[in-house]
Amino acid sequence: MSRIEDLEERIAHLIRTVDDLSDIVRAQGAQIDRLTYRTGMLMEREAEREADSGTQIPLADQRPPHW
């Protein structure tokens, strides 16, 4: 195999690796977006639940007992 062919083969493998990694990063970004949305929804739901419970200060804003 000539040097040029060897380099072309290595470049093809590198391109494939970059494409695979790009797909993984894209999928992880979508998953992070979904998890961020769900976390926000859970925080809103919990805030509404705390507001409905009648406590004056939301639990998230109260100081821990050891303070």
Buried (B, 14 or more C-beta within 10 A) or exposed (E): EEEEEEEEEEEEEEEEEEEEEEEEEEEEEEEEEEEEEEEEEEEEEEBEEBEEEEEEEEEEEEEEEEE
